[in-house]
Amino acid sequence: FLETAAYFCMKPKMGEKEVSPHSFFSIWHEFSSDFKDFWKKENKLILQERVKEAEEVCRQKKGKSLYNIRPKHDSGIVSKKCSNT
């Protein structure tokens, strides 16, 4: 533990000889909870951006139809029957 505290340059509080686990982990807890909150917010923003992009792509594909619709021409047995009478 002391090596880890030294690695992060933790210094003991006034009146203490060594860094206590309580002081180290209280700071670490604040950092990790803030990081988790920011991580969730960032992931939510990224997800919203991706949904917007997907909706835009879907709108563009709906605007451009994948097939052409041709008007129906009268041809075939029924049309010939009706025109002869």
PDB file of N, CA, C and O in Angstrom:
ATOM      1  N   PHE A   1       0.807  -1.187   0.000  1.00  0.00           N
ATOM      2  CA  PHE A   1       0.000   0.000   0.000  1.00  0.00           C
ATOM      3  C   PHE A   1       0.856   1.259   0.000  1.00  0.00           C
ATOM      4  O   PHE A   1       0.564   2.212  -0.723  1.00  0.00           O
ATOM      5  N   LEU A   2       1.904   1.266   0.801  1.00  0.00           N
ATOM      6  CA  LEU A   2       2.767   2.449   0.893  1.00  0.00           C
ATOM      7  C   LEU A   2       3.467   2.714  -0.435  1.00  0.00           C
ATOM      8  O   LEU A   2       3.663   3.871  -0.807  1.00  0.00           O
ATOM      9  N   GLU A   3       3.846   1.662  -1.151  1.00  0.00           N
ATOM     10  CA  GLU A   3       4.471   1.837  -2.467  1.00  0.00           C
ATOM     11  C   GLU A   3       3.478   2.455  -3.453  1.00  0.00           C
ATOM     12  O   GLU A   3       3.845   3.314  -4.254  1.00  0.00           O
ATOM     13  N   THR A   4       2.240   2.021  -3.392  1.00  0.00           N
ATOM     14  CA  THR A   4       1.209   2.572  -4.271  1.00  0.00           C
ATOM     15  C   THR A   4       0.971   4.039  -3.946  1.00  0.00           C
ATOM     16  O   THR A   4       0.852   4.863  -4.853  1.00  0.00           O
ATOM     17  N   ALA A   5       0.901   4.372  -2.670  1.00  0.00           N
ATOM     18  CA  ALA A   5       0.704   5.765  -2.262  1.00  0.00           C
ATOM     19  C   ALA A   5       1.895   6.616  -2.699  1.00  0.00           C
ATOM     20  O   ALA A   5       1.718   7.761  -3.116  1.00  0.00           O
ATOM     21  N   ALA A   6       3.089   6.073  -2.609  1.00  0.00           N
ATOM     22  CA  ALA A   6       4.280   6.812  -3.039  1.00  0.00           C
ATOM     23  C   ALA A   6       4.270   6.985  -4.558  1.00  0.00           C
ATOM     24  O   ALA A   6       4.683   8.030  -5.061  1.00  0.00           O
ATOM     25  N   TYR A   7       3.808   5.981  -5.287  1.00  0.00           N
ATOM     26  CA  TYR A   7       3.733   6.070  -6.748  1.00  0.00           C
ATOM     27  C   TYR A   7       2.826   7.221  -7.184  1.00  0.00           C
ATOM     28  O   TYR A   7       3.122   7.916  -8.156  1.00  0.00           O
ATOM     29  N   PHE A   8       1.720   7.419  -6.459  1.00  0.00           N
ATOM     30  CA  PHE A   8       0.800   8.502  -6.772  1.00  0.00           C
ATOM     31  C   PHE A   8       1.159   9.809  -6.057  1.00  0.00           C
ATOM     32  O   PHE A   8       0.378  10.760  -6.061  1.00  0.00           O
ATOM     33  N   CYS A   9       2.329   9.845  -5.455  1.00  0.00           N
ATOM     34  CA  CYS A   9       2.873  11.045  -4.776  1.00  0.00           C
ATOM     35  C   CYS A   9       1.963  11.541  -3.659  1.00  0.00           C
ATOM     36  O   CYS A   9       1.813  12.747  -3.464  1.00  0.00           O
ATOM     37  N   MET A  10       1.364  10.622  -2.936  1.00  0.00           N
ATOM     38  CA  MET A  10       0.528  10.992  -1.800  1.00  0.00           C
ATOM     39  C   MET A  10       1.429  11.335  -0.621  1.00  0.00           C
ATOM     40  O   MET A  10       2.380  10.617  -0.314  1.00  0.00           O
ATOM     41  N   LYS A  11       1.114  12.429   0.019  1.00  0.00           N
ATOM     42  CA  LYS A  11       1.869  12.837   1.203  1.00  0.00           C
ATOM     43  C   LYS A  11       0.944  12.751   2.405  1.00  0.00           C
ATOM     44  O   LYS A  11      -0.258  12.988   2.282  1.00  0.00           O
ATOM     45  N   PRO A  12       1.488  12.418   3.557  1.00  0.00           N
ATOM     46  CA  PRO A  12       0.634  12.312   4.747  1.00  0.00           C
ATOM     47  C   PRO A  12       0.044  13.675   5.118  1.00  0.00           C
ATOM     48  O   PRO A  12       0.638  14.717   4.840  1.00  0.00           O
ATOM     49  N   LYS A  13      -1.117  13.650   5.741  1.00  0.00           N
ATOM     50  CA  LYS A  13      -1.757  14.880   6.193  1.00  0.00           C
ATOM     51  C   LYS A  13      -0.964  15.442   7.365  1.00  0.00           C
ATOM     52  O   LYS A  13      -0.138  14.758   7.968  1.00  0.00           O
ATOM     53  N   MET A  14      -1.234  16.682   7.663  1.00  0.00           N
ATOM     54  CA  MET A  14      -0.541  17.324   8.795  1.00  0.00           C
ATOM     55  C   MET A  14      -0.807  16.535  10.076  1.00  0.00           C
ATOM     56  O   MET A  14      -1.954  16.208  10.380  1.00  0.00           O
ATOM     57  N   GLY A  15       0.219  16.239  10.801  1.00  0.00           N
ATOM     58  CA  GLY A  15       0.083  15.514  12.055  1.00  0.00           C
ATOM     59  C   GLY A  15       0.159  14.005  11.899  1.00  0.00           C
ATOM     60  O   GLY A  15       0.140  13.291  12.902  1.00  0.00           O
ATOM     61  N   GLU A  16       0.244  13.498  10.683  1.00  0.00           N
ATOM     62  CA  GLU A  16       0.355  12.052  10.465  1.00  0.00           C
ATOM     63  C   GLU A  16       1.746  11.736   9.947  1.00  0.00           C
ATOM     64  O   GLU A  16       2.371  12.546   9.262  1.00  0.00           O
ATOM     65  N   LYS A  17       2.218  10.551  10.282  1.00  0.00           N
ATOM     66  CA  LYS A  17       3.543  10.132   9.842  1.00  0.00           C
ATOM     67  C   LYS A  17       3.495   9.462   8.471  1.00  0.00           C
ATOM     68  O   LYS A  17       4.402   9.632   7.656  1.00  0.00           O
ATOM     69  N   GLU A  18       2.445   8.711   8.230  1.00  0.00           N
ATOM     70  CA  GLU A  18       2.298   7.992   6.969  1.00  0.00           C
ATOM     71  C   GLU A  18       0.928   8.280   6.366  1.00  0.00           C
ATOM     72  O   GLU A  18       0.016   8.765   7.036  1.00  0.00           O
ATOM     73  N   VAL A  19       0.820   7.971   5.105  1.00  0.00           N
ATOM     74  CA  VAL A  19      -0.460   8.109   4.431  1.00  0.00           C
ATOM     75  C   VAL A  19      -1.373   6.989   4.916  1.00  0.00           C
ATOM     76  O   VAL A  19      -1.009   5.814   4.868  1.00  0.00           O
ATOM     77  N   SER A  20      -2.550   7.359   5.380  1.00  0.00           N
ATOM     78  CA  SER A  20      -3.473   6.333   5.865  1.00  0.00           C
ATOM     79  C   SER A  20      -4.305   5.800   4.702  1.00  0.00           C
ATOM     80  O   SER A  20      -4.585   6.526   3.748  1.00  0.00           O
ATOM     81  N   PRO A  21      -4.694   4.547   4.784  1.00  0.00           N
ATOM     82  CA  PRO A  21      -5.546   3.986   3.724  1.00  0.00           C
ATOM     83  C   PRO A  21      -6.859   4.769   3.567  1.00  0.00           C
ATOM     84  O   PRO A  21      -7.378   4.921   2.461  1.00  0.00           O
ATOM     85  N   HIS A  22      -7.377   5.259   4.691  1.00  0.00           N
ATOM     86  CA  HIS A  22      -8.627   6.021   4.626  1.00  0.00           C
ATOM     87  C   HIS A  22      -8.467   7.279   3.769  1.00  0.00           C
ATOM     88  O   HIS A  22      -9.319   7.559   2.927  1.00  0.00           O
ATOM     89  N   SER A  23      -7.408   8.026   3.968  1.00  0.00           N
ATOM     90  CA  SER A  23      -7.216   9.257   3.188  1.00  0.00           C
ATOM     91  C   SER A  23      -6.963   8.933   1.714  1.00  0.00           C
ATOM     92  O   SER A  23      -7.472   9.622   0.830  1.00  0.00           O
ATOM     93  N   PHE A  24      -6.176   7.883   1.449  1.00  0.00           N
ATOM     94  CA  PHE A  24      -5.890   7.502   0.065  1.00  0.00           C
ATOM     95  C   PHE A  24      -7.151   7.056  -0.655  1.00  0.00           C
ATOM     96  O   PHE A  24      -7.436   7.524  -1.758  1.00  0.00           O
ATOM     97  N   PHE A  25      -7.911   6.153  -0.041  1.00  0.00           N
ATOM     98  CA  PHE A  25      -9.088   5.598  -0.718  1.00  0.00           C
ATOM     99  C   PHE A  25     -10.265   6.569  -0.749  1.00  0.00           C
ATOM    100  O   PHE A  25     -11.149   6.429  -1.594  1.00  0.00           O
ATOM    101  N   SER A  26     -10.297   7.547   0.150  1.00  0.00           N
ATOM    102  CA  SER A  26     -11.367   8.548   0.054  1.00  0.00           C
ATOM    103  C   SER A  26     -11.160   9.388  -1.207  1.00  0.00           C
ATOM    104  O   SER A  26     -12.122   9.714  -1.902  1.00  0.00           O
ATOM    105  N   ILE A  27      -9.913   9.735  -1.501  1.00  0.00           N
ATOM    106  CA  ILE A  27      -9.619  10.478  -2.727  1.00  0.00           C
ATOM    107  C   ILE A  27      -9.859   9.590  -3.944  1.00  0.00           C
ATOM    108  O   ILE A  27     -10.424  10.033  -4.944  1.00  0.00           O
ATOM    109  N   TRP A  28      -9.428   8.339  -3.851  1.00  0.00           N
ATOM    110  CA  TRP A  28      -9.619   7.407  -4.965  1.00  0.00           C
ATOM    111  C   TRP A  28     -11.099   7.163  -5.234  1.00  0.00           C
ATOM    112  O   TRP A  28     -11.512   7.056  -6.388  1.00  0.00           O
ATOM    113  N   HIS A  29     -11.887   7.076  -4.188  1.00  0.00           N
ATOM    114  CA  HIS A  29     -13.331   6.861  -4.348  1.00  0.00           C
ATOM    115  C   HIS A  29     -13.976   8.051  -5.071  1.00  0.00           C
ATOM    116  O   HIS A  29     -14.799   7.862  -5.967  1.00  0.00           O
ATOM    117  N   GLU A  30     -13.604   9.266  -4.683  1.00  0.00           N
ATOM    118  CA  GLU A  30     -14.134  10.456  -5.356  1.00  0.00           C
ATOM    119  C   GLU A  30     -13.768  10.447  -6.839  1.00  0.00           C
ATOM    120  O   GLU A  30     -14.605  10.717  -7.700  1.00  0.00           O
ATOM    121  N   PHE A  31     -12.516  10.135  -7.117  1.00  0.00           N
ATOM    122  CA  PHE A  31     -12.059  10.095  -8.508  1.00  0.00           C
ATOM    123  C   PHE A  31     -12.828   9.040  -9.306  1.00  0.00           C
ATOM    124  O   PHE A  31     -13.317   9.319 -10.401  1.00  0.00           O
ATOM    125  N   SER A  32     -12.932   7.839  -8.761  1.00  0.00           N
ATOM    126  CA  SER A  32     -13.575   6.757  -9.507  1.00  0.00           C
ATOM    127  C   SER A  32     -15.067   7.006  -9.703  1.00  0.00           C
ATOM    128  O   SER A  32     -15.612   6.669 -10.754  1.00  0.00           O
ATOM    129  N   SER A  33     -15.728   7.584  -8.719  1.00  0.00           N
ATOM    130  CA  SER A  33     -17.162   7.867  -8.891  1.00  0.00           C
ATOM    131  C   SER A  33     -17.374   8.985  -9.908  1.00  0.00           C
ATOM    132  O   SER A  33     -18.303   8.914 -10.712  1.00  0.00           O
ATOM    133  N   ASP A  34     -16.519  10.027  -9.887  1.00  0.00           N
ATOM    134  CA  ASP A  34     -16.610  11.082 -10.902  1.00  0.00           C
ATOM    135  C   ASP A  34     -16.338  10.517 -12.297  1.00  0.00           C
ATOM    136  O   ASP A  34     -17.033  10.848 -13.257  1.00  0.00           O
ATOM    137  N   PHE A  35     -15.327   9.668 -12.395  1.00  0.00           N
ATOM    138  CA  PHE A  35     -14.987   9.057 -13.677  1.00  0.00           C
ATOM    139  C   PHE A  35     -16.143   8.224 -14.197  1.00  0.00           C
ATOM    140  O   PHE A  35     -16.459   8.278 -15.385  1.00  0.00           O
ATOM    141  N   LYS A  36     -16.782   7.450 -13.319  1.00  0.00           N
ATOM    142  CA  LYS A  36     -17.916   6.614 -13.712  1.00  0.00           C
ATOM    143  C   LYS A  36     -19.072   7.474 -14.211  1.00  0.00           C
ATOM    144  O   LYS A  36     -19.710   7.140 -15.209  1.00  0.00           O
ATOM    145  N   ASP A  37     -19.342   8.579 -13.519  1.00  0.00           N
ATOM    146  CA  ASP A  37     -20.434   9.469 -13.936  1.00  0.00           C
ATOM    147  C   ASP A  37     -20.157  10.079 -15.307  1.00  0.00           C
ATOM    148  O   ASP A  37     -21.036  10.109 -16.168  1.00  0.00           O
ATOM    149  N   PHE A  38     -18.931  10.565 -15.507  1.00  0.00           N
ATOM    150  CA  PHE A  38     -18.565  11.131 -16.804  1.00  0.00           C
ATOM    151  C   PHE A  38     -18.607  10.073 -17.903  1.00  0.00           C
ATOM    152  O   PHE A  38     -19.019  10.359 -19.027  1.00  0.00           O
ATOM    153  N   TRP A  39     -18.186   8.867 -17.582  1.00  0.00           N
ATOM    154  CA  TRP A  39     -18.192   7.756 -18.547  1.00  0.00           C
ATOM    155  C   TRP A  39     -19.621   7.463 -18.998  1.00  0.00           C
ATOM    156  O   TRP A  39     -19.880   7.294 -20.190  1.00  0.00           O
ATOM    157  N   LYS A  40     -20.538   7.404 -18.048  1.00  0.00           N
ATOM    158  CA  LYS A  40     -21.933   7.136 -18.391  1.00  0.00           C
ATOM    159  C   LYS A  40     -22.513   8.255 -19.258  1.00  0.00           C
ATOM    160  O   LYS A  40     -23.208   7.989 -20.239  1.00  0.00           O
ATOM    161  N   LYS A  41     -22.222   9.515 -18.890  1.00  0.00           N
ATOM    162  CA  LYS A  41     -22.730  10.644 -19.674  1.00  0.00           C
ATOM    163  C   LYS A  41     -22.161  10.629 -21.084  1.00  0.00           C
ATOM    164  O   LYS A  41     -22.890  10.860 -22.049  1.00  0.00           O
ATOM    165  N   GLU A  42     -20.887  10.365 -21.210  1.00  0.00           N
ATOM    166  CA  GLU A  42     -20.238  10.337 -22.529  1.00  0.00           C
ATOM    167  C   GLU A  42     -20.802   9.202 -23.385  1.00  0.00           C
ATOM    168  O   GLU A  42     -21.063   9.389 -24.573  1.00  0.00           O
ATOM    169  N   ASN A  43     -20.988   8.039 -22.789  1.00  0.00           N
ATOM    170  CA  ASN A  43     -21.573   6.917 -23.532  1.00  0.00           C
ATOM    171  C   ASN A  43     -22.992   7.235 -23.973  1.00  0.00           C
ATOM    172  O   ASN A  43     -23.396   6.859 -25.073  1.00  0.00           O
ATOM    173  N   LYS A  44     -23.753   7.922 -23.131  1.00  0.00           N
ATOM    174  CA  LYS A  44     -25.118   8.303 -23.486  1.00  0.00           C
ATOM    175  C   LYS A  44     -25.106   9.273 -24.671  1.00  0.00           C
ATOM    176  O   LYS A  44     -25.920   9.142 -25.586  1.00  0.00           O
ATOM    177  N   LEU A  45     -24.183  10.250 -24.659  1.00  0.00           N
ATOM    178  CA  LEU A  45     -24.078  11.192 -25.771  1.00  0.00           C
ATOM    179  C   LEU A  45     -23.681  10.487 -27.066  1.00  0.00           C
ATOM    180  O   LEU A  45     -24.238  10.772 -28.126  1.00  0.00           O
ATOM    181  N   ILE A  46     -22.732   9.582 -26.984  1.00  0.00           N
ATOM    182  CA  ILE A  46     -22.296   8.829 -28.165  1.00  0.00           C
ATOM    183  C   ILE A  46     -23.447   8.004 -28.711  1.00  0.00           C
ATOM    184  O   ILE A  46     -23.647   7.946 -29.924  1.00  0.00           O
ATOM    185  N   LEU A  47     -24.204   7.368 -27.833  1.00  0.00           N
ATOM    186  CA  LEU A  47     -25.351   6.567 -28.252  1.00  0.00           C
ATOM    187  C   LEU A  47     -26.396   7.441 -28.951  1.00  0.00           C
ATOM    188  O   LEU A  47     -26.946   7.046 -29.979  1.00  0.00           O
ATOM    189  N   GLN A  48     -26.670   8.619 -28.401  1.00  0.00           N
ATOM    190  CA  GLN A  48     -27.631   9.527 -29.020  1.00  0.00           C
ATOM    191  C   GLN A  48     -27.168   9.962 -30.405  1.00  0.00           C
ATOM    192  O   GLN A  48     -27.974  10.043 -31.332  1.00  0.00           O
ATOM    193  N   GLU A  49     -25.873  10.242 -30.550  1.00  0.00           N
ATOM    194  CA  GLU A  49     -25.328  10.635 -31.854  1.00  0.00           C
ATOM    195  C   GLU A  49     -25.481   9.498 -32.864  1.00  0.00           C
ATOM    196  O   GLU A  49     -25.851   9.729 -34.015  1.00  0.00           O
ATOM    197  N   ARG A  50     -25.197   8.284 -32.433  1.00  0.00           N
ATOM    198  CA  ARG A  50     -25.314   7.136 -33.338  1.00  0.00           C
ATOM    199  C   ARG A  50     -26.760   6.885 -33.741  1.00  0.00           C
ATOM    200  O   ARG A  50     -27.030   6.516 -34.884  1.00  0.00           O
ATOM    201  N   VAL A  51     -27.689   7.081 -32.814  1.00  0.00           N
ATOM    202  CA  VAL A  51     -29.110   6.906 -33.132  1.00  0.00           C
ATOM    203  C   VAL A  51     -29.535   7.958 -34.153  1.00  0.00           C
ATOM    204  O   VAL A  51     -30.253   7.644 -35.102  1.00  0.00           O
ATOM    205  N   LYS A  52     -29.095   9.206 -33.964  1.00  0.00           N
ATOM    206  CA  LYS A  52     -29.426  10.271 -34.912  1.00  0.00           C
ATOM    207  C   LYS A  52     -28.865   9.951 -36.299  1.00  0.00           C
ATOM    208  O   LYS A  52     -29.549  10.131 -37.307  1.00  0.00           O
ATOM    209  N   GLU A  53     -27.627   9.480 -36.345  1.00  0.00           N
ATOM    210  CA  GLU A  53     -27.012   9.120 -37.628  1.00  0.00           C
ATOM    211  C   GLU A  53     -27.792   7.982 -38.299  1.00  0.00           C
ATOM    212  O   GLU A  53     -28.036   8.019 -39.505  1.00  0.00           O
ATOM    213  N   ALA A  54     -28.176   6.984 -37.521  1.00  0.00           N
ATOM    214  CA  ALA A  54     -28.925   5.857 -38.079  1.00  0.00           C
ATOM    215  C   ALA A  54     -30.291   6.313 -38.583  1.00  0.00           C
ATOM    216  O   ALA A  54     -30.742   5.864 -39.636  1.00  0.00           O
ATOM    217  N   GLU A  55     -30.951   7.199 -37.842  1.00  0.00           N
ATOM    218  CA  GLU A  55     -32.242   7.719 -38.289  1.00  0.00           C
ATOM    219  C   GLU A  55     -32.089   8.508 -39.587  1.00  0.00           C
ATOM    220  O   GLU A  55     -32.930   8.412 -40.481  1.00  0.00           O
ATOM    221  N   GLU A  56     -31.020   9.281 -39.685  1.00  0.00           N
ATOM    222  CA  GLU A  56     -30.771  10.068 -40.900  1.00  0.00           C
ATOM    223  C   GLU A  56     -30.535   9.147 -42.099  1.00  0.00           C
ATOM    224  O   GLU A  56     -31.068   9.386 -43.182  1.00  0.00           O
ATOM    225  N   VAL A  57     -29.745   8.107 -41.906  1.00  0.00           N
ATOM    226  CA  VAL A  57     -29.496   7.144 -42.983  1.00  0.00           C
ATOM    227  C   VAL A  57     -30.801   6.483 -43.392  1.00  0.00           C
ATOM    228  O   VAL A  57     -31.056   6.295 -44.581  1.00  0.00           O
ATOM    229  N   CYS A  58     -31.623   6.130 -42.421  1.00  0.00           N
ATOM    230  CA  CYS A  58     -32.909   5.495 -42.709  1.00  0.00           C
ATOM    231  C   CYS A  58     -33.812   6.453 -43.482  1.00  0.00           C
ATOM    232  O   CYS A  58     -34.480   6.046 -44.432  1.00  0.00           O
ATOM    233  N   ARG A  59     -33.834   7.731 -43.077  1.00  0.00           N
ATOM    234  CA  ARG A  59     -34.637   8.729 -43.786  1.00  0.00           C
ATOM    235  C   ARG A  59     -34.169   8.887 -45.224  1.00  0.00           C
ATOM    236  O   ARG A  59     -34.984   8.988 -46.141  1.00  0.00           O
ATOM    237  N   GLN A  60     -32.854   8.907 -45.420  1.00  0.00           N
ATOM    238  CA  GLN A  60     -32.308   9.059 -46.769  1.00  0.00           C
ATOM    239  C   GLN A  60     -32.659   7.852 -47.628  1.00  0.00           C
ATOM    240  O   GLN A  60     -32.978   8.006 -48.807  1.00  0.00           O
ATOM    241  N   LYS A  61     -32.606   6.657 -47.056  1.00  0.00           N
ATOM    242  CA  LYS A  61     -32.934   5.459 -47.823  1.00  0.00           C
ATOM    243  C   LYS A  61     -34.422   5.407 -48.149  1.00  0.00           C
ATOM    244  O   LYS A  61     -34.807   4.912 -49.209  1.00  0.00           O
ATOM    245  N   LYS A  62     -35.255   5.908 -47.257  1.00  0.00           N
ATOM    246  CA  LYS A  62     -36.686   5.943 -47.541  1.00  0.00           C
ATOM    247  C   LYS A  62     -36.980   6.960 -48.629  1.00  0.00           C
ATOM    248  O   LYS A  62     -37.887   6.762 -49.437  1.00  0.00           O
ATOM    249  N   GLY A  63     -36.211   8.059 -48.656  1.00  0.00           N
ATOM    250  CA  GLY A  63     -36.389   9.077 -49.681  1.00  0.00           C
ATOM    251  C   GLY A  63     -36.040   8.545 -51.058  1.00  0.00           C
ATOM    252  O   GLY A  63     -36.726   8.844 -52.035  1.00  0.00           O
ATOM    253  N   LYS A  64     -35.003   7.778 -51.137  1.00  0.00           N
ATOM    254  CA  LYS A  64     -34.599   7.139 -52.396  1.00  0.00           C
ATOM    255  C   LYS A  64     -35.163   5.726 -52.370  1.00  0.00           C
ATOM    256  O   LYS A  64     -34.701   4.878 -51.606  1.00  0.00           O
ATOM    257  N   SER A  65     -36.158   5.478 -53.202  1.00  0.00           N
ATOM    258  CA  SER A  65     -36.731   4.139 -53.179  1.00  0.00           C
ATOM    259  C   SER A  65     -35.758   3.165 -53.844  1.00  0.00           C
ATOM    260  O   SER A  65     -35.026   3.524 -54.766  1.00  0.00           O
ATOM    261  N   LEU A  66     -35.769   1.975 -53.373  1.00  0.00           N
ATOM    262  CA  LEU A  66     -34.860   0.955 -53.874  1.00  0.00           C
ATOM    263  C   LEU A  66     -35.374   0.328 -55.166  1.00  0.00           C
ATOM    264  O   LEU A  66     -34.652  -0.425 -55.820  1.00  0.00           O
ATOM    265  N   TYR A  67     -36.603   0.630 -55.533  1.00  0.00           N
ATOM    266  CA  TYR A  67     -37.179   0.050 -56.738  1.00  0.00           C
ATOM    267  C   TYR A  67     -38.017   1.129 -57.420  1.00  0.00           C
ATOM    268  O   TYR A  67     -38.453   2.090 -56.787  1.00  0.00           O
ATOM    269  N   ASN A  68     -38.228   0.951 -58.696  1.00  0.00           N
ATOM    270  CA  ASN A  68     -39.030   1.893 -59.467  1.00  0.00           C
ATOM    271  C   ASN A  68     -40.435   1.332 -59.648  1.00  0.00           C
ATOM    272  O   ASN A  68     -40.616   0.142 -59.905  1.00  0.00           O
ATOM    273  N   ILE A  69     -41.410   2.198 -59.511  1.00  0.00           N
ATOM    274  CA  ILE A  69     -42.797   1.795 -59.705  1.00  0.00           C
ATOM    275  C   ILE A  69     -43.240   2.346 -61.052  1.00  0.00           C
ATOM    276  O   ILE A  69     -43.218   3.557 -61.273  1.00  0.00           O
ATOM    277  N   ARG A  70     -43.634   1.470 -61.935  1.00  0.00           N
ATOM    278  CA  ARG A  70     -44.096   1.869 -63.263  1.00  0.00           C
ATOM    279  C   ARG A  70     -45.621   1.856 -63.283  1.00  0.00           C
ATOM    280  O   ARG A  70     -46.250   1.024 -62.630  1.00  0.00           O
ATOM    281  N   PRO A  71     -46.193   2.757 -64.018  1.00  0.00           N
ATOM    282  CA  PRO A  71     -47.659   2.727 -64.103  1.00  0.00           C
ATOM    283  C   PRO A  71     -48.118   1.469 -64.821  1.00  0.00           C
ATOM    284  O   PRO A  71     -47.436   0.951 -65.706  1.00  0.00           O
ATOM    285  N   LYS A  72     -49.267   0.997 -64.427  1.00  0.00           N
ATOM    286  CA  LYS A  72     -49.789  -0.240 -64.985  1.00  0.00           C
ATOM    287  C   LYS A  72     -50.398   0.049 -66.360  1.00  0.00           C
ATOM    288  O   LYS A  72     -51.228   0.947 -66.508  1.00  0.00           O
ATOM    289  N   HIS A  73     -49.979  -0.713 -67.344  1.00  0.00           N
ATOM    290  CA  HIS A  73     -50.518  -0.589 -68.696  1.00  0.00           C
ATOM    291  C   HIS A  73     -51.565  -1.671 -68.906  1.00  0.00           C
ATOM    292  O   HIS A  73     -51.445  -2.793 -68.415  1.00  0.00           O
ATOM    293  N   ASP A  74     -52.565  -1.304 -69.633  1.00  0.00           N
ATOM    294  CA  ASP A  74     -53.596  -2.293 -69.934  1.00  0.00           C
ATOM    295  C   ASP A  74     -53.071  -3.243 -70.997  1.00  0.00           C
ATOM    296  O   ASP A  74     -52.957  -2.889 -72.170  1.00  0.00           O
ATOM    297  N   SER A  75     -52.767  -4.406 -70.580  1.00  0.00           N
ATOM    298  CA  SER A  75     -52.351  -5.443 -71.514  1.00  0.00           C
ATOM    299  C   SER A  75     -52.752  -6.771 -70.907  1.00  0.00           C
ATOM    300  O   SER A  75     -52.822  -6.905 -69.685  1.00  0.00           O
ATOM    301  N   GLY A  76     -53.002  -7.700 -71.708  1.00  0.00           N
ATOM    302  CA  GLY A  76     -53.400  -8.999 -71.206  1.00  0.00           C
ATOM    303  C   GLY A  76     -54.792  -9.354 -71.660  1.00  0.00           C
ATOM    304  O   GLY A  76     -55.409  -8.616 -72.428  1.00  0.00           O
ATOM    305  N   ILE A  77     -55.284 -10.466 -71.196  1.00  0.00           N
ATOM    306  CA  ILE A  77     -56.544 -11.025 -71.661  1.00  0.00           C
ATOM    307  C   ILE A  77     -57.721 -10.122 -71.256  1.00  0.00           C
ATOM    308  O   ILE A  77     -58.617  -9.877 -72.064  1.00  0.00           O
ATOM    309  N   VAL A  78     -57.722  -9.629 -70.014  1.00  0.00           N
ATOM    310  CA  VAL A  78     -58.851  -8.846 -69.542  1.00  0.00           C
ATOM    311  C   VAL A  78     -58.964  -7.547 -70.327  1.00  0.00           C
ATOM    312  O   VAL A  78     -60.072  -7.173 -70.712  1.00  0.00           O
ATOM    313  N   SER A  79     -57.880  -6.856 -70.577  1.00  0.00           N
ATOM    314  CA  SER A  79     -57.931  -5.607 -71.319  1.00  0.00           C
ATOM    315  C   SER A  79     -58.357  -5.816 -72.766  1.00  0.00           C
ATOM    316  O   SER A  79     -59.069  -4.981 -73.326  1.00  0.00           O
ATOM    317  N   LYS A  80     -57.938  -6.901 -73.371  1.00  0.00           N
ATOM    318  CA  LYS A  80     -58.325  -7.202 -74.755  1.00  0.00           C
ATOM    319  C   LYS A  80     -59.815  -7.538 -74.820  1.00  0.00           C
ATOM    320  O   LYS A  80     -60.484  -7.198 -75.796  1.00  0.00           O
ATOM    321  N   LYS A  81     -60.331  -8.196 -73.799  1.00  0.00           N
ATOM    322  CA  LYS A  81     -61.725  -8.571 -73.752  1.00  0.00           C
ATOM    323  C   LYS A  81     -62.611  -7.328 -73.638  1.00  0.00           C
ATOM    324  O   LYS A  81     -63.634  -7.200 -74.310  1.00  0.00           O
ATOM    325  N   CYS A  82     -62.174  -6.412 -72.755  1.00  0.00           N
ATOM    326  CA  CYS A  82     -62.955  -5.197 -72.541  1.00  0.00           C
ATOM    327  C   CYS A  82     -62.917  -4.263 -73.739  1.00  0.00           C
ATOM    328  O   CYS A  82     -63.909  -3.588 -74.013  1.00  0.00           O
ATOM    329  N   SER A  83     -61.828  -4.204 -74.445  1.00  0.00           N
ATOM    330  CA  SER A  83     -61.710  -3.301 -75.590  1.00  0.00           C
ATOM    331  C   SER A  83     -62.471  -3.817 -76.808  1.00  0.00           C
ATOM    332  O   SER A  83     -62.879  -3.022 -77.655  1.00  0.00           O
ATOM    333  N   ASN A  84     -62.667  -5.121 -76.912  1.00  0.00           N
ATOM    334  CA  ASN A  84     -63.373  -5.702 -78.054  1.00  0.00           C
ATOM    335  C   ASN A  84     -64.877  -5.529 -77.929  1.00  0.00           C
ATOM    336  O   ASN A  84     -65.566  -5.548 -78.949  1.00  0.00           O
ATOM    337  N   THR A  85     -65.395  -5.368 -76.783  1.00  0.00           N
ATOM    338  CA  THR A  85     -66.838  -5.285 -76.647  1.00  0.00           C
ATOM    339  C   THR A  85     -67.389  -3.921 -76.804  1.00  0.00           C
ATOM    340  O   THR A  85     -68.602  -3.731 -76.708  1.00  0.00           O
TER     341      THR A  85
END
